[in-house]
Amino acid sequence: MTDTFRDYADCTPLLDDRQALDRFYDEHGYVCLRGALDPELVRTAAGQMLDGLIALGHAAPGTTLDTLTIDSFEAVDEVAMHDYVKYDDLWNHPSTVKVWEKVFGEPVFVFKSTTIRYYPSAAGSEEPSFLTPLHQDGFYIGPNKDFRTAWIPLLPTSRDTGGVALADGSHKKGAREHVVTENFRRFGHPVRGIPTEEFGGDGRLLFSPMEPGDVLLFHAFMCHKSIPNVSANPARMRMSMDTRVQPASSHRGFNAMTPWPESAKDASKGIMSKITGTPTAVE
């Protein structure tokens, strides 16, 4: 596998064709929808993230989304940032829920846990340790695996600013082995990822620029990873959010029902137990 990317396929024309959309998802493990979400709702969330960075002292008053840069992602109090971004107003807005229900073909439940990301440029530096290695969200999140990850950019992304790369069709092989990856760390703990030898050469990596209002939804066993922000001249921020969506009728586990700031405080439950290696029966 090499990091030579093909573009995501635009599945927006399939939104009103239930069978075609399901066929594509079953084969490829994702759908990419262009302009499906209300860009004003996305812009509002981006502005809230900016407000948080200013309030916490990481950006100067008067900074705009077009001029925003910060010195370090890791220096920001990630828990405190969640007080500023009202992401549930976006995820559960009637216009957004309509999109989720078209994709699933049934009523849905949106996880109460959301990850927010505000990554400055690392051009000329080593790959940041806070990025995620190749992994499957289904390794970290359970017990049921019928959720789909929803990933959106809050600012336009490019090849330079990075985003998320998907391994086309990799979900079809089910759960993969995840091992400690010392180069990637979260809250001081090494993050588990898929070894290169386990992944092999199966699945081409997909990545293409996205605009606010675009959304990726992908399978719990989709192999994916972060692409670093190496933008320069000018350096740009990568700002994004991701949550999970599942059928409303499905079991709701710990991560589904627990807001991210609360789950991040408990290293023995949910996604944090998988990062820290703490045995748990609470998913």
C-alpha positions as CSV (number, residue, x, y, z in Angstrom):
1,M,0.0,0.0,0.0
2,T,1.3,3.4,-0.9
3,D,0.0,6.9,-0.1
4,T,-1.0,7.6,-3.7
5,F,-4.6,8.6,-3.4
6,R,-7.6,8.2,-5.6
7,D,-10.6,10.5,-5.1
8,Y,-13.7,9.6,-3.2
9,A,-16.6,8.8,-5.5
10,D,-19.4,11.4,-5.3
11,C,-22.5,9.5,-4.1
12,T,-24.8,12.5,-4.0
13,P,-26.6,11.5,-7.2
14,L,-27.5,8.1,-5.5
15,L,-29.3,9.7,-2.5
16,D,-32.7,9.1,-4.0
17,D,-31.9,5.7,-5.3
18,R,-32.0,3.4,-2.3
19,Q,-30.8,0.2,-4.0
20,A,-27.9,1.9,-5.9
21,L,-26.8,3.7,-2.7
22,D,-26.8,0.4,-0.8
23,R,-25.0,-1.4,-3.5
24,F,-22.2,1.2,-3.5
25,Y,-21.9,1.2,0.3
26,D,-21.8,-2.6,0.4
27,E,-19.1,-2.7,-2.2
28,H,-16.9,0.2,-1.1
29,G,-17.8,0.7,2.6
30,Y,-18.4,4.4,2.4
31,V,-20.5,7.2,0.8
32,C,-19.3,10.7,0.1
33,L,-22.0,13.3,-0.2
34,R,-21.2,16.7,-1.7
35,G,-23.1,19.7,-0.4
36,A,-25.6,17.5,1.5
37,L,-25.4,19.4,4.8
38,D,-26.4,23.0,5.3
39,P,-23.2,25.0,4.9
40,E,-24.5,27.7,7.2
41,L,-24.9,25.2,10.0
42,V,-21.3,24.0,9.3
43,R,-20.0,27.5,9.3
44,T,-21.7,28.2,12.6
45,A,-19.9,25.2,14.2
46,A,-16.6,26.4,12.7
47,G,-17.2,29.9,14.2
48,Q,-17.9,28.3,17.6
49,M,-14.6,26.4,17.4
50,L,-12.8,29.6,16.5
51,D,-14.5,31.3,19.5
52,G,-13.2,28.6,21.8
53,L,-9.7,28.9,20.6
54,I,-9.8,32.7,21.1
55,A,-11.4,32.4,24.6
56,L,-8.8,29.8,25.7
57,G,-6.0,32.1,24.5
58,H,-4.8,30.1,21.5
59,A,-5.8,32.7,18.9
60,A,-5.8,36.5,19.1
61,P,-9.1,38.4,19.4
62,G,-10.2,39.5,16.0
63,T,-8.9,36.4,14.3
64,T,-11.1,35.1,11.5
65,L,-11.6,31.6,10.1
66,D,-9.6,32.8,7.1
67,T,-6.6,34.0,9.2
68,L,-6.7,31.4,12.0
69,T,-3.5,29.6,13.0
70,I,-2.6,28.1,16.4
71,D,0.8,27.1,17.7
72,S,-0.2,23.6,18.9
73,F,-3.1,21.3,19.0
74,E,-1.8,19.5,22.1
75,A,-1.6,22.8,24.0
76,V,-5.3,23.3,23.8
77,D,-7.6,22.0,26.6
78,E,-9.6,19.6,24.5
79,V,-12.2,19.0,27.1
80,A,-12.8,22.7,27.6
81,M,-13.2,23.2,23.8
82,H,-16.3,21.1,23.9
83,D,-18.0,23.8,25.9
84,Y,-17.9,26.1,22.9
85,V,-18.8,23.8,19.9
86,K,-22.6,23.1,19.8
87,Y,-22.2,20.2,17.4
88,D,-25.5,18.5,18.4
89,D,-27.3,21.5,16.8
90,L,-25.7,20.4,13.5
91,W,-25.9,16.6,13.9
92,N,-29.5,16.6,15.0
93,H,-30.9,19.5,12.9
94,P,-33.9,18.3,10.9
95,S,-32.1,18.9,7.6
96,T,-29.1,16.8,8.7
97,V,-31.3,14.0,10.1
98,K,-33.0,13.8,6.8
99,V,-29.7,13.1,5.2
100,W,-28.8,10.4,7.7
101,E,-32.2,8.7,7.2
102,K,-31.8,8.8,3.4
103,V,-28.4,7.0,3.8
104,F,-29.7,4.5,6.3
105,G,-33.2,4.0,4.9
106,E,-34.6,4.1,8.4
107,P,-34.8,6.3,11.6
108,V,-31.4,6.9,13.2
109,F,-29.8,7.7,16.5
110,V,-26.8,10.1,16.5
111,F,-24.1,9.4,19.1
112,K,-23.8,11.8,21.9
113,S,-20.0,11.5,21.5
114,T,-18.3,13.8,19.0
115,T,-14.6,14.4,18.3
116,I,-13.5,17.9,17.3
117,R,-10.2,18.5,15.5
118,Y,-8.3,21.8,15.0
119,Y,-4.9,20.8,13.5
120,P,-2.4,23.5,12.6
121,S,0.2,23.0,9.8
122,A,3.1,20.7,10.6
123,A,5.0,21.6,7.4
124,G,8.6,20.8,7.8
125,S,8.1,18.9,11.0
126,E,7.8,15.2,11.9
127,E,4.3,13.7,11.6
128,P,2.3,14.8,14.6
129,S,1.8,12.1,17.2
130,F,-1.8,13.1,17.8
131,L,-2.9,11.9,14.4
132,T,-4.5,8.5,14.0
133,P,-2.7,5.5,12.4
134,L,-4.5,3.1,10.1
135,H,-7.4,1.7,12.2
136,Q,-11.1,0.7,12.3
137,D,-13.5,2.6,14.5
138,G,-15.2,-0.7,15.1
139,F,-12.1,-1.8,17.1
140,Y,-12.6,1.1,19.5
141,I,-16.4,1.3,19.6
142,G,-19.0,-1.3,20.3
143,P,-20.6,-3.6,21.2
144,N,-22.7,-3.4,18.0
145,K,-21.0,-2.6,14.7
146,D,-23.9,-1.3,12.7
147,F,-22.9,2.4,13.2
148,R,-21.4,4.5,10.5
149,T,-18.8,7.2,11.2
150,A,-19.8,10.7,9.9
151,W,-16.8,12.9,9.2
152,I,-17.2,16.5,8.0
153,P,-14.7,19.4,7.3
154,L,-15.5,22.7,9.0
155,L,-13.1,24.5,6.6
156,P,-12.2,23.5,3.1
157,T,-9.6,20.7,2.9
158,S,-7.0,20.2,0.3
159,R,-4.2,17.8,-0.4
160,D,-2.0,20.0,1.7
161,T,-4.3,20.5,4.7
162,G,-5.1,16.8,4.9
163,G,-8.1,15.0,6.3
164,V,-9.1,11.3,6.4
165,A,-8.0,8.6,3.9
166,L,-10.2,5.5,3.4
167,A,-9.0,2.1,2.2
168,D,-11.6,1.4,-0.5
169,G,-13.5,-1.9,0.2
170,S,-11.4,-2.8,3.2
171,H,-14.5,-3.3,5.4
172,K,-15.3,-6.5,3.6
173,K,-12.6,-8.4,5.5
174,G,-14.1,-7.6,8.9
175,A,-12.2,-6.8,12.1
176,R,-8.4,-6.5,11.9
177,E,-5.7,-6.9,14.5
178,H,-4.8,-3.7,16.2
179,V,-1.5,-3.3,18.1
180,V,0.3,-0.6,20.1
181,T,1.7,2.1,17.8
182,E,4.2,4.2,19.7
183,N,4.5,6.9,17.1
184,F,0.8,7.9,17.7
185,R,-0.3,8.9,21.2
186,R,-3.5,10.2,22.8
187,F,-3.6,11.6,26.3
188,G,-0.1,10.2,26.9
189,H,-1.1,6.7,25.8
190,P,0.1,4.9,22.6
191,V,-2.8,4.4,20.2
192,R,-3.5,1.0,18.8
193,G,-3.5,0.7,15.0
194,I,-3.4,-1.9,12.2
195,P,0.1,-3.2,11.5
196,T,1.3,-2.7,7.9
197,E,1.8,-6.4,7.5
198,E,-1.8,-7.1,8.7
199,F,-3.2,-4.7,6.2
200,G,-1.0,-5.8,3.4
201,G,-1.7,-4.4,-0.1
202,D,-5.5,-4.7,0.0
203,G,-7.5,-1.6,-0.6
204,R,-6.5,1.6,-2.3
205,L,-6.4,4.7,-0.3
206,L,-9.0,7.4,-1.2
207,F,-8.6,11.0,-0.3
208,S,-9.8,14.2,-2.0
209,P,-10.5,17.8,-1.1
210,M,-13.8,18.6,0.6
211,E,-15.9,21.7,1.3
212,P,-18.0,22.6,4.3
213,G,-21.4,20.9,3.7
214,D,-19.7,17.7,2.4
215,V,-19.8,14.6,4.5
216,L,-18.2,11.1,4.5
217,L,-20.1,8.2,6.1
218,F,-18.2,4.9,6.4
219,H,-18.4,1.4,7.8
220,A,-17.3,0.5,11.3
221,F,-14.7,-1.8,9.7
222,M,-13.5,0.7,7.1
223,C,-9.7,1.0,7.5
224,H,-8.8,4.6,7.6
225,K,-6.2,7.1,8.8
226,S,-5.3,10.8,9.2
227,I,-3.5,12.6,6.5
228,P,-1.3,15.3,8.1
229,N,-1.7,19.0,7.5
230,V,1.5,20.2,5.6
231,S,0.1,23.4,4.2
232,A,2.5,26.2,3.7
233,N,2.6,29.7,2.1
234,P,0.1,30.1,3.5
235,A,-0.3,27.7,6.4
236,R,-3.9,26.7,6.9
237,M,-5.9,25.1,9.7
238,R,-7.6,21.7,9.3
239,M,-10.8,21.9,11.3
240,S,-13.2,18.9,11.3
241,M,-15.7,17.0,13.4
242,D,-16.8,13.4,13.4
243,T,-19.5,11.4,15.2
244,R,-21.3,8.1,14.7
245,V,-24.8,7.4,13.5
246,Q,-26.6,4.1,13.9
247,P,-30.1,2.7,13.3
248,A,-32.5,4.0,16.0
249,S,-33.6,0.5,16.8
250,S,-30.0,-0.7,17.6
251,H,-28.4,-1.2,21.0
252,R,-26.9,2.0,22.4
253,G,-23.5,1.4,24.0
254,F,-21.4,3.6,26.3
255,N,-19.8,5.6,23.5
256,A,-23.2,6.2,21.9
257,M,-24.7,7.6,25.1
258,T,-21.8,9.4,26.7
259,P,-20.6,12.8,25.6
260,W,-16.9,12.9,24.6
261,P,-15.7,15.1,27.5
262,E,-17.2,12.6,30.0
263,S,-15.9,9.4,28.3
264,A,-12.4,10.9,27.9
265,K,-12.1,11.3,31.7
266,D,-12.6,7.6,32.3
267,A,-9.7,5.4,31.1
268,S,-11.6,2.2,32.0
269,K,-14.6,2.6,29.7
270,G,-15.5,2.8,26.1
271,I,-13.0,4.1,23.5
272,M,-10.5,5.1,26.2
273,S,-10.1,1.6,27.5
274,K,-9.0,0.5,24.0
275,I,-6.5,3.3,23.8
276,T,-5.1,2.7,27.3
277,G,-5.4,-1.1,27.2
278,T,-7.5,-1.2,30.3
279,P,-9.7,-4.3,30.3
280,T,-13.4,-3.4,30.3
281,A,-16.8,-4.8,29.6
282,V,-18.3,-1.3,29.1
283,E,-18.6,-0.4,25.4
